[in-house]
Amino acid sequence: LIGFIVMTMILVFLTIIAPYFLGDPDNFIPANPLVTPPHIQPEWYFLFAYAILRSIPNKLGGVIALVMSIAILFILPIIHVNKSQGLQFYPLNQILFWYMVIIIILLTWIGARPVE
C-alpha cells in the first residue's frame, strides 16, 4: 500500500509540476504541412509490433504475423491441461518465458532503429 501511494504521488507530481517531462521532444517541433516528418515511429509499447510489420515486405503477411504473435500469447495459457502444478515451475516453460522476453526486447530495439 505504501508503494502504491508513493508511485501515485510521483505520478501526480509529474502531471502537475512537469506535464511534458516524459513526452517525446519531437512533438514540440512546429508542424510543416508540406513535408512528411522522417522520424515517425509509434510509442515505445508498440515498437515490437512495428518491427514485425516493418520486417515483412508483404502487407498482408505482416498483418498475419502480427496477429499470430499476439494470438500465441492468448492461446498458451488455455492449452495447459495439467492442473496439479502451475506452468511457472516447469523448467522448459521458464526457458521459453525468458526467450520470449528477450525476443520482445530485441523487437522493441529493432522497431526503435531508424529505417535505412
SULGI-V879324 format. One record per backbone hydrogen bond with DSSP energy under -0.5 kcal/mol. CO is the residue of the C=O (numbers start at 0). NH is the residue of the N-H. E is the energy in kcal/mol with one decimal. If there is no record, write none. Layout:
# SULGI-V879324
<<CO NH E> <CO NH E>>
This chain:
# SULGI-V879324
<<0 4 -2.1> <1 5 -2.6> <2 6 -2.6> <3 7 -2.3> <4 8 -2.3> <5 9 -2.3> <6 10 -2.3> <7 11 -2.6> <8 12 -2.6> <9 13 -2.6> <10 14 -2.2> <11 15 -2.4> <12 16 -2.7> <12 17 -0.7> <13 17 -0.7> <17 20 -1.5> <19 22 -0.9> <23 26 -1.7> <24 27 -1.6> <25 28 -1.1> <31 34 -1.3> <36 39 -0.7> <42 45 -1.8> <43 46 -1.0> <45 49 -2.1> <46 50 -2.3> <47 51 -1.7> <48 52 -2.5> <49 53 -2.4> <50 54 -1.7> <51 55 -0.8> <54 56 -0.6> <57 61 -2.2> <58 62 -2.1> <59 63 -2.5> <60 64 -2.5> <61 65 -2.3> <62 66 -2.6> <63 67 -2.5> <64 68 -2.1> <65 69 -1.6> <66 70 -2.6> <67 71 -2.1> <68 72 -0.7> <69 73 -1.1> <70 74 -2.2> <71 75 -2.2> <74 77 -0.8> <74 78 -1.5> <76 79 -0.6> <78 80 -0.5> <80 82 -0.7> <85 88 -1.3> <86 89 -1.2> <89 93 -1.9> <90 94 -2.3> <91 95 -2.5> <92 96 -2.3> <93 97 -2.2> <94 98 -2.2> <95 99 -2.3> <96 100 -2.2> <97 101 -2.3> <98 102 -2.4> <99 103 -2.5> <100 104 -2.2> <101 105 -2.6> <102 106 -2.7> <103 107 -2.3> <104 108 -2.3> <105 109 -2.8> <106 110 -2.6> <107 111 -1.2> <108 112 -0.8> <109 112 -0.7>>
